[in-house]
């Protein structure tokens, strides 16, 4: 393929075809269910192991099932009559969770192993796997001024222990199911997804939500200080949730990207210190910073090289960080006030 050729789109599923979303009670899965619902799909099966009242979003008119997809029998039930399967189910969270609970992260391999086999046996046409930038070689991420990671940088393999290795091995399953059995698979490596209707407290939240909450708490308490994990010099790119759901749809339905891992993230690199400054500006406050050098901090630097996705889809995630953070901050502020008033919130149900 030349750099001027664009990917061929495959036929989209019919509006009355059954779509299965695993991990639909979570942040990205819940957003993806709503995305397809808003596009007019009438048969969506949403599955998560959390009880339905604990889901981040419950979209009206969607079939919601409480099942653990690490169980093979549950996977066979979940995929019945499905035309497309989206696997966003995983036991994961922010860096604090990933570094502390590696066994839980590794056990997510059971979800993909059982779900992709059940999908193949059920005659599913397309299967999506949500991978992560944690699959990349960590030796390429030991400098805050790192170069952006391109898809080939996953090998030679040296992924983050636990979560990263689970993602890399699950990618291999998807590639082999296409090569050996002809199941069309899609693989997107997410780079730090954030936005409203996600975890913002309790230990599983990621940096944007955690910093928004800390700024809101500082304003509310009158104590104008914030604790930052690490030295604040770590760098990342952060992708807004609407870009993520759109990208999943485009990648899934690209015939040129079958069984081909691809970055899904922004290339807007920012340090954690700068991230705090942006949120402070949104909140209208300036805080004294304390750095916890013993806290989990992850790799020193990570950014998404979007050369390949622009070549293949003529698109890349492009919501400016400040714009997405403002929406996220306002939503978390509403959640925070609701919790103070004794109402149910996303954080309270965990």
VENHUZI-V642141 format. One record per pair of residues at least 6 apart in sequence whose C-alpha atoms are under 7 Angstrom apart, sorted by the first residue. I is the first residue (numbers start at 1). J is the second residue. If there is no record, write none. Layout:
I_J + I_J
//
This chain:
3_311 + 6_311 + 6_312 + 6_313 + 7_254 + 7_255 + 7_256 + 7_312 + 7_313 + 8_254 + 8_255 + 8_256 + 9_253 + 9_254 + 9_255 + 10_253 + 10_254 + 10_255 + 12_253 + 15_40 + 15_41 + 15_42 + 16_41 + 16_42 + 16_43 + 17_43 + 17_83 + 18_43 + 18_44 + 18_81 + 18_82 + 18_83 + 19_43 + 19_44 + 19_45 + 19_82 + 19_83 + 19_84 + 19_85 + 20_44 + 20_45 + 20_46 + 20_79 + 20_82 + 20_84 + 20_85 + 20_86 + 21_29 + 21_33 + 21_45 + 21_46 + 21_47 + 21_85 + 21_86 + 21_87 + 22_29 + 22_46 + 22_47 + 22_48 + 22_86 + 22_87 + 22_88 + 22_89 + 23_29 + 23_47 + 23_48 + 23_87 + 23_88 + 23_89 + 23_90 + 24_30 + 24_33 + 24_46 + 24_47 + 24_48 + 25_48 + 25_50 + 25_55 + 25_56 + 25_57 + 26_55 + 26_56 + 27_56 + 27_197 + 27_198 + 29_88 + 30_56 + 30_57 + 32_245 + 34_59 + 35_245 + 43_62 + 44_62 + 44_63 + 45_62 + 45_63 + 45_64 + 46_62 + 46_63 + 46_64 + 46_65 + 47_64 + 47_65 + 47_66 + 47_67 + 48_65 + 48_66 + 48_67 + 48_68 + 49_66 + 49_67 + 49_68 + 50_66 + 51_66 + 52_66 + 54_349 + 56_197 + 56_198 + 56_346 + 67_74 + 68_74 + 69_75 + 69_111 + 70_110 + 70_111 + 70_114 + 72_114 + 75_114 + 75_115 + 75_118 + 76_118 + 79_118 + 79_119 + 79_122 + 80_122 + 82_124 + 83_124 + 83_125 + 83_126 + 84_124 + 84_125 + 84_126 + 84_127 + 85_126 + 85_127 + 85_128 + 86_127 + 86_128 + 86_129 + 87_128 + 87_129 + 87_130 + 88_129 + 88_130 + 90_108 + 91_104 + 91_105 + 91_108 + 92_98 + 92_105 + 93_204 + 93_205 + 93_206 + 94_204 + 94_205 + 94_206 + 95_296 + 95_297 + 95_298 + 96_203 + 96_296 + 97_203 + 97_204 + 98_105 + 98_163 + 99_296 + 102_162 + 102_163 + 103_162 + 105_162 + 105_163 + 106_162 + 106_163 + 106_166 + 108_166 + 109_166 + 109_170 + 112_170 + 120_183 + 125_183 + 125_184 + 126_183 + 126_184 + 126_185 + 127_184 + 127_185 + 127_186 + 128_185 + 128_186 + 128_187 + 128_252 + 129_186 + 129_187 + 129_188 + 130_187 + 130_188 + 130_189 + 131_167 + 131_187 + 131_188 + 131_189 + 131_190 + 132_167 + 132_189 + 132_190 + 132_191 + 133_189 + 133_190 + 133_191 + 134_159 + 134_160 + 134_164 + 135_154 + 135_159 + 135_160 + 135_164 + 135_165 + 135_167 + 135_168 + 136_153 + 136_154 + 136_158 + 136_159 + 137_153 + 137_154 + 137_155 + 137_157 + 137_158 + 137_159 + 138_158 + 138_159 + 138_160 + 138_299 + 141_299 + 141_300 + 141_301 + 141_302 + 142_299 + 142_300 + 142_301 + 143_300 + 143_301 + 144_233 + 144_234 + 144_235 + 144_300 + 144_301 + 145_301 + 146_301 + 146_302 + 148_302 + 148_303 + 148_304 + 148_305 + 149_303 + 149_304 + 149_305 + 150_304 + 150_305 + 151_261 + 151_262 + 151_263 + 159_165 + 171_187 + 174_185 + 174_259 + 175_259 + 177_183 + 178_184 + 178_185 + 178_259 + 184_258 + 184_259 + 185_258 + 185_259 + 186_251 + 186_252 + 186_257 + 186_258 + 186_259 + 186_260 + 187_259 + 187_260 + 187_261 + 187_262 + 188_261 + 188_262 + 188_263 + 188_264 + 189_261 + 189_262 + 189_263 + 189_264 + 190_263 + 190_264 + 190_265 + 191_237 + 191_238 + 191_239 + 191_264 + 191_265 + 192_237 + 192_238 + 192_239 + 193_238 + 193_239 + 193_240 + 193_241 + 194_208 + 194_238 + 194_239 + 194_240 + 194_241 + 195_240 + 195_241 + 195_324 + 195_328 + 196_328 + 196_331 + 199_205 + 199_346 + 199_347 + 200_209 + 200_210 + 200_213 + 200_347 + 201_210 + 201_347 + 202_347 + 211_276 + 212_279 + 212_329 + 213_332 + 214_226 + 215_280 + 216_333 + 218_224 + 218_225 + 224_287 + 224_288 + 225_287 + 225_288 + 225_289 + 226_287 + 226_288 + 226_289 + 226_290 + 227_289 + 227_290 + 227_291 + 227_292 + 228_289 + 228_290 + 228_291 + 228_292 + 229_291 + 229_292 + 229_293 + 229_295 + 229_296 + 229_297 + 230_291 + 230_292 + 230_293 + 230_295 + 230_297 + 231_291 + 231_293 + 232_271 + 232_272 + 232_273 + 233_271 + 233_272 + 233_273 + 234_271 + 234_272 + 234_300 + 234_301 + 235_269 + 235_270 + 235_271 + 235_272 + 235_300 + 235_301 + 235_302 + 236_269 + 236_270 + 236_271 + 236_301 + 236_302 + 236_303 + 237_266 + 237_267 + 237_268 + 237_269 + 237_270 + 237_303 + 237_304 + 238_265 + 238_266 + 239_265 + 239_266 + 239_317 + 240_319 + 240_324 + 243_317 + 247_264 + 251_257 + 262_309 + 263_304 + 263_306 + 263_309 + 265_304 + 265_317 + 266_304 + 266_317 + 266_318 + 267_303 + 267_304 + 267_305 + 267_306 + 269_303 + 278_322 + 280_286 + 282_326 + 306_316 + 309_315 + 309_316 + 310_316 + 335_345 + 338_345 + 339_345
//
